[in-house]
Amino acid sequence: MSEQYGYKTEPYYTILSHELKGEEVSPDSRSVLDASVVPLCLLRASRAGIPVADCVIAQECIRFPAILYGLNYFSCTSGYTVVRDPAAAKDLIRHITNSGKYPYCYQPLSADDDVIEVTVIFGRAGSSDDAVRDCAPRLYAEFRIPLMTLILIRNKDGVRLSAIAPARYPALPPAERSLLRSYLSGQVFL
């Protein structure tokens, strides 16, 4: 159990070590890597029948408003930015592309779209929104990441996955910490 499984982290190498020994491990290295790269995450989720945001890989112009994600080794999906103003986007794009060395991902937004974050613990989301509660166990079944933050685009038609990001223990509200402790102590059964 970790709050971050990203490439070149200790949890990632622990997973690899178990896989190299022929041991079954969950989540597996493919899942944690796929979840951490927005276009791969969305492709895999869409193949599992989960509604996903439109995703465009670019280096320059974009349509506004939009969500922007870096696609370089140093970027993390939790570092996304919602951009509504083209003037503000120029410096941001230069930053997330490392002055044009790497592409970035953008997801166009409509005027009625809201970007929300939801923590998922072993497939359970602490949300009253039925669409979110339906999406969370499906994403857990696909990626098997026990603790994650879903970045979702919500509008009147429901929710679409924007990205999966690490969930940080210190940021968990008391109810979610309690749920996590219950799972880890074996008090909650799936």
Buried (B, 14 or more C-beta within 10 A) or exposed (E): EBBBBBEEBEBBEEBBEBBEEEEEBEBBBEBBBBBBBBBBBBBBBBEEEBBBBEBBEBEEEBEBBBBBBBBEEEBBBBEBBBBEEEEEBEEBBEEBBBEEEBBBBBBBBEEEBEBBBBBBBBBBBBBEBEBBBBBBBBBBEBBBBBBBBBBBBBEEEBBBBBBBBBBEEEBBEEEBBEBBEBBEEEEBEE
